[in-house]
Amino acid sequence: MRILDRYILKSTLSIFITCIFIFLFLYVVIDLLTNLEDLIKLHIHINILAKYYLLNLPFMFIKVAPFACLLSTLYTFAKLNHNNEIIAMRSAGMSVFQISRTLMMLGLLVSLFIFWLNGNIMPPALAQAQRIKVQIEENKKPKEKRQEILTNLCMYGLRNRLFFINKFFTATNTMQGIIILEHDEHQNLIKKVVANKGIYQDGLWKFSQSISYNFDLNGQIANEPLYMEEEIMSIPETPRDFINQKQNIEHMTIRNLDDYIWKLSRSGAVTVIRNLKIDLYQKYASPFTSFIIIILGIPFSLIMRRRATGLSSIGVSIMVGFLYYILDAVSITLGKGGLLPPSIAASLSHIIALSFGIYMIGSIP
């Protein structure tokens, strides 16, 4: 590694590590102060609190790392530019890509590390932290039964059945908009049940206004659909099984989410599957935000000349980060609305930002 590369890397790493430390420290302190009164009343042990915040650190690192990369890039290059060191490098015949390649490699390494964290460490850690939080909240309100409505609930149950429920009311153990697909051992559809409402009483599921379809080996309806105003369904799953099946995407690894989508692919729930595919592709694309945002920040840092480097870096970081995440939110919304394919929706902001950043770097004289 050249002396110049080590010089740039040392300056960038010091700012990056400082930003990460400050952001994580502020997160812990603010969260502690916000819940301090409840924690004192419940006598939460210090070991439980330490475990909870340690489990949340990978998630917080993933969230703040792109902004730390952007801020360290802008500050380092703006400072070099402020001291006329960029002019000296350019006078020596170095291109902008040669000057910034160390930062690009740093961004790529950070992105690969985040990809590993996001795929292996963060989901189980976040799920365990959520369980600790739920236990604390249950101690806070032990006799209060939380009323919750789960929407677009999908579950792969026993007897090779696939459930799709539009709404599930946890307080009354009632579900609406029910579709049940039953398959044989070769995953061929043999039965479909559509019901308007279902309620769990006395250990049994009672369906209202249900229609049952039987299918032959060719996937055709074997006989006339059977309509019943009320029907007792032989379903071994309890309401707790359906509640526990409500998946939190952030708690799922890439493999878990991919398997979950495959199981739901036979349900015909097009909207749910499309949204889950966007979440899956985001797990591949979002870790590389740190690399892309460095590419995007390099030309802005070189534009800042003899201004106050610290304040300029913070201001430009906020502006660039805000515009980038707005673009990402818009593309995700368009994808979940069916206007963009899932793969494009998850990567459109990355493609536009990367293209714009490379163009800006190439256009610098």
N, C-alpha and C positions, 0 to 999 in steps of 0.2 A: 504493500500500500504506500502511495506517495505521501511525502510530508504534508503536502497541501490537503490531501484527502483526510489524513489523520487530524489536521487542524480543524477542518470543517466538521468532521464527525464528532470530535470532542466537544465543540461548541454546541452542536445540535443535541447530542445525547444529554448534556448537562441540563439544557432547557427542557427537554422531553421528560427526563426523570423527575425534575423539579415540578413540572406541571402535573404529572401523574400523582406524585405524592400529595401535592396541595389539593387536587380534586378529590382524591380518595379520603384524605383527612377531613375536608369540609363536609363530604357526604356523611361520614360517621358522626361527626360532631353535631351537624344540623339535625340528623335523624335522632340522635340521643337527646338533644335539647327539646325537640318536638314532643317526644314521648316520655320525658323524664318523670313527670308527675305519676303517670300510670305505672312506670317501671318501679318507682319507689313504693307505691301502694301494693303492688303485687309481690314485692320482695324477690324480684328476678335475680337469680344468682349471676355473678360476674362471668362465670365460665360459660353460661348459656348465651349471654350477650356477646361474648368474645367469639364463640362458635358461630353465632348467627351472622355477625359482620364479616368474619373470615369467609364464610360460605358465599356471601354476597360480593366479595371483592372481585372474583373473575368476571361477573356480570358488569360491575361498575367499570372495570378496566376496559372491557370491550366497548362500553359506551363512550368513555372519555378519551381513549387512545387516538381516534382520528382528529379530535380537536387539539390534543397535545402535539400531534405530528404537524398539524397545520401551523399552530402557534410557534413551535420551535423552528420550523422552516422559515416562516416570515421574519421572525426576530433575527435569526442567524444571517440570512441573506441581506436583510435590511441594514443590519449592523456592518456587514462587509461592504455594502454599497455606500453606507454613510462614511466609512473610513477610506473610500476610494480603492479598496482592495479588489473589488470586482473589475474596475477599470484596469488595474495592473494585470490581473489575470487575462483579461481580454486582449490587452496590449501584447502579452506574451504569446498570443495566437491560440488561446484556449476558447472553445465554443461554450455556449451555455450548457449544452448537454454534458460536456466534459467536466465543467465546474460542478454541476448538480448531480452527477451520477452517484456520488456517495450517499446523498439524501434519498435518491431513488432506491438504492439498494437497502437502505435503512427502512424505508417505507414498505418494501417488499417483504423484508424479514419480519417486521411487526405484523403485517397482514397474514403471513403464514402462521405466525405464532397465535394470532387471534383465531384463525381458521381451526387450529388444533384445539385451542381452548373452547371454542364454540361447539366443536364436534365431540369432545370427550369430557372436559372438566366442568364447564358451565352448566349444562342441563341437569345432571344429578345434584350438583351443589346447590343450584337454585331451587330444585324440588325439595331438598332437605331443609333449606332455609325457610321455605314456605310452610313446611310442616311445623317448624319451631314457632313461626309467627302465628299459625292457626292455634297451636296449643296455648300460646300466651293470650290470644283473643278469647279462647274458650274459658280460660281462668278469669278473664276480666268480666265476662257475661255468661256464667255457667248455666243459668236457668232460661236464658233467652234463646229461643229457636229462630235461627236466621231464615227469613223467607227469601227465596231466590228462584228466579225463572231461568232455566237453561234453554238456549235456542240452538237449533240446527245440531242436535245431538245425534251422533252416530256411534254404533257399537257392534263389534263382532262377537256374538254370544255363543252359548252352548248349542249343541245339536246343529251345528253348521248354519246358524241363522245370522243374518245381517239386519240390524235395526236402524231405522232412520226416523227420528222424532222431531217434529217441528218445534214444539214447546214442552218443557217438563217443569211442573210446579213442585218444588221440593217440599214445601210445607204441607201439601195435601196429597202427595204421591200420585199426582194426576198428570197424564200426558195427552197432548193433542197433535193431530196430524201424523198418524202412525203408518209406517210402511215396514213390513217384515218380509224379507226374502230368505227362503229356505233352500239349501243346496244339498245335493247328494255328495258321496265321498269323492266324486270326480269334479266337484264344483259346478255341476250342471243345475240350473234353476229348476226346482220341482214344484215350488209353491210360493204364492205371493198373497199376503194379507194386507189390506188397506182398511184402516179404521179411523173414524172421526175422533174418538176419545177413548181413553183407557184409565182405569183407576185401580189402585192396589188396596184390597180390603180382605181381611181375614186370611192373609197368606195367599191370595189368588188375584190374578189380573182379570178384571171384567171390562170387556170392550163393548163400545156402543157403535151401532151403525157400521158394521164391518162387512167387507166383501172379500171372499177367498177365491183365488184362482189356482188351479192345478195345471201343471205343464208336463208334456211328454218329453221324450229324449231329444226331439227336434226343436224344443223350445216353443212349441205351439200349445195353445190352451187346449187341455184334454177334454173338458166338458164345460157345461154352463157354470158361470160364476155363482157362488152361493152367498146370498145376502142374509145377514142376521141383524135384527135390531139390538139384541144383547147377546153376548157370548162369553163364556168362561174359557180363557186361553190357558193352555198348558205350557207356561213359560217359567223355567226355573229361576230366571234372573229376578232379583229383588230391586226395589228402588235404590238401595245403597249401591248396587252394581252399576246402575245407570249414572248415578251421581259421581261415583269414582271414575267412570269412564270419560267424563268430560276432560278432554285433553288440553293442557296448556302447551302451546307450541314451543314456548321458550324452554320448557322442561324436557323436550324431546330431542334426541340426537337426529342426525340426518338419516341414519338407517331406520330408526324408530318411525320417523315421519314418512319415509318412503314406504315402509311396510304398512303403515296405517292407511296411506292413500291407496295402496294396492287392494287392501281389504274392502275399502269403500267403493272401489271402481265398479262393483256390480250393483250398487244401490240405486244408481240412476240419479243420485243427488248431484247434478251437474254444477250448481253454484258452489256447494260446499267443497267439492273436489277441486274446482278451479281455484278457489281461495287457498286451499291447502297446498296446491302446486306452487302458487306464488310464494307462500311461506317457505316451501322447500327450496326453491331457486334462490330466495333471499339468503338462506343459510349458506349457499355457495358464493353468492355475490357480495354480501355485506361485509365479510371480513377484509375485502380488498379496498374498502373505503379509505383506509389509512394511506395506502400507496397512491390511490387516485387523487386524494385531496392534497398530497404533497406535490404531485404533478400540477395540480390546479393552483397551488399556492406559490410556486416558484416564479412565474412571470409577474405576479402581483408584488412579490418581495423585491424584484429587480426594478419595478417601476418607482417604488418609494426611494427617493434619493436622500436629500439632506433634511428629512423631517425627524421628529422625535421617534426613534425606532421602537421604543417600548409601547407607547400609546398607539402608534400607527399599526404595529403588529396586532395588538389586541382588537382594534377597530376593524381592520381588514379581515382578521380571522372570523369575527362575528358575522360580518357581511357575507363572506364567501361561504362559511358554514351554513348560514341561514338560507341562502339561495340554493345551495346544494341539497339540503334536506327538504326544502319546499319542492324542488324538482322531483326528488325521490318520492315524496308523499303523493304528488300529483300522478306520477306514473303508476304507483301502486293502486291508487283509487281508480284509475282508468282500467287497470287490469282486473280488479275485483268487480268492476262494472261490466266486464265482458267486452270492452272496446279494444283491449290489447291482449295478445297471447300471454300466458303466464311467464314464459321465459323472457319475453321482451319487457314486460312490466317490471320484473325484478331487476333487470340490468340496464334499462333505458337511461336512468340518471347516470350510471357509471360510464356508459358509452359516450353520452353527450359531454360529461365533465372531462373524461380522458381525452376526447377528440379536441375539445376547446383548449385544454391545457397544453397539449402538444402543439396545436396551432399557434397559441400565444408564445410559447417558447421559441418555436421556429421563426416567428415574425419579429423577434427582438433583434435589432441590428447589431 
